[in-house]
Amino acid sequence: MSRVVYVNGRWRPHRDATVHVEDRGYQFADGVYEVCEVRGGRLVDERRHTERLLRSLAALRIPLPLPIPALSVVLHEAVRRNRLTDGILYLQVTRGVARRDHGFPPAGTRPSLVVSARRIDPVQTERTAQAGIAVITLPETRWARVDIKSISLLPNVLAKQAAREQGAREAWFVDRDGYVTEGASSNAWIVTGAGAVVTRPLGPDILPGITREVVKDALRAETLTLDERPFTVAEALGAKEAFVTAASQIVMPVVRIDGQPIGTGIPGPVAAALRRIFHHHAEFS
Ligand code: PMP
């Protein structure tokens, strides 16, 4: 089954799915993106991903390339045309193609829209979740508006590579005061000795994760205590459990931070339960 990608109004074979060299995404990282989970052939939390996309676009003053209902059709078409059962949709909007100039292009420049689909092996992901992942910590080096889901991801790229080179799967950024902001591609959580689930509150210094929101709903339903406050690396090292959340991984247990085991060194019960019940709280479309 060959993959097809939506590029500015056309469905193209994956190998031919190209954008112009003067696309502002390519030249300035002048764009935003979304990653949405596909499960059982349905989109997970499309409404929330669309709302976040609108917020990111508005923050950067990039026009919406298609009306929302048409965008929704494209997303579902991407699933259908790629016969995707389990995986992710990737959507990217840039400020469009124009002669290279830092300031905005002329009014009327059409934003570029790309939508691709990729299969993820659920068995492999489950195996990873059973084992848990290792995380490293690094100083925060990103810009001051990471609540915007911008495609400008160099610090995240370097952090992920550093993690990989140290045998870890994720890197947690740490602010100047020693508090964890979030992962290079996930939100960061711990469970304290007293059983409170802790994650950093929303602000310009973290991405408002969709998975994070759904996990909050799940915590409420399970009457688990949520404490939205920053936590330090030291507190994480002494925590009972740690985990990360992202659309592509749902709830992924963290069993080592900077080489030190967390809790008993195996995935904890809170993370496992949240992973198990997550989709009861998600929306499918
Ligand atoms: N933070 C960052 C930096 C991310 O890249 C992601 C993944 N897109 C997240 C958090 C988690 O967001 P979501 O739950 O919406 O995937």
Boltz pocket constraint, residues with backbone or C-beta under 6 A from the ligand:
constraints:
  - pocket:
      binder: B
      contacts: [[A, 35], [A, 146], [A, 182], [A, 183], [A, 184], [A, 185], [A, 186], [A, 187], [A, 206], [A, 207], [A, 208], [A, 209], [A, 210], [A, 211], [A, 212], [A, 245], [A, 246], [A, 247], [A, 248]]
      max_distance: 6.0
